[in-house]
Amino acid sequence: MPLIRVLCIDDERQIRKLLKIGLEAEGFLYSDAANLNEGLDAVVKQKPDLVLLDLNLPDGYGLDLLKRIREFSDVPVIVLSVKDQEADKIALLESGADDYVTKPFAMGELLARMRAILRRNTVPSALPQFRAGGLEIDFERREVRVHGEKIHLTPTEYNLLCLLAKNAGKVVTTQQIMREIWGPGLANETGYLRVYITTLRKKIESVPDAPKLLINEPAVGYR
């Protein structure tokens, strides 16, 4: 089984040392960068399987780096930050982050979230394709097209869309979605889900404000 490459972009030397020891002990292939420019270069050259990204970097803001990464890569990104305000989390999710861990964090929690994201991005689907209206999902290639045009989704956007597509015609409760996509630790952070439904509708619906594909069942969930 190939080693999983994890890139940490963080200016705190102690954090990088802690993660190197902890992740290598768990069998991950670890590398790091201490600032925005080094981090961007490492994402391009190393092609990691997962990125751990700090927000406060000496030569820029992590949110700006996240946006630049999303211009060319769908690598899963977990943000590490001392900030814990809902507005900060929403801004990061809208910019393409897949999860958010507040510093200081427990290594066990971080590992659980990493493995959950990696598992969702590697489990094959039993369905080869899904079609509804102008939407097409090729599960084997992990490609999504709308009216024949390929669209870019972040890993979390793709996983959410696939979860609903595989349960087409059924209502999936909000709590079920939260547990499946973000794990039990964030089951009550339903603001995450609202943000992602909004961004998905903008990408796949002809009229996002009058959706025909992603339907809200008030006080229950989505189908």
Buried (B, 14 or more C-beta within 10 A) or exposed (E): EEEBBBBBBBBBEEBBEBBBEBBEEBEBBBBBBBBBBBBBEBBEEBEBBBBBBBBEBEEBEBBBBBEBBBEEBBBBBBBBBEBEEEEBBBBBBBBBBBBBBBBEBEBEEBBBBBBBBBEBBEEEBEBEEBEEEBBBBBBEEBBBBBEEEEEBBBBBBBBBBBBBBBBEEEBBEBBBBBBBBBBEBBBEBBBBBEBBBEBBBEBBBEEBEEBBBBEBEEEEBBB
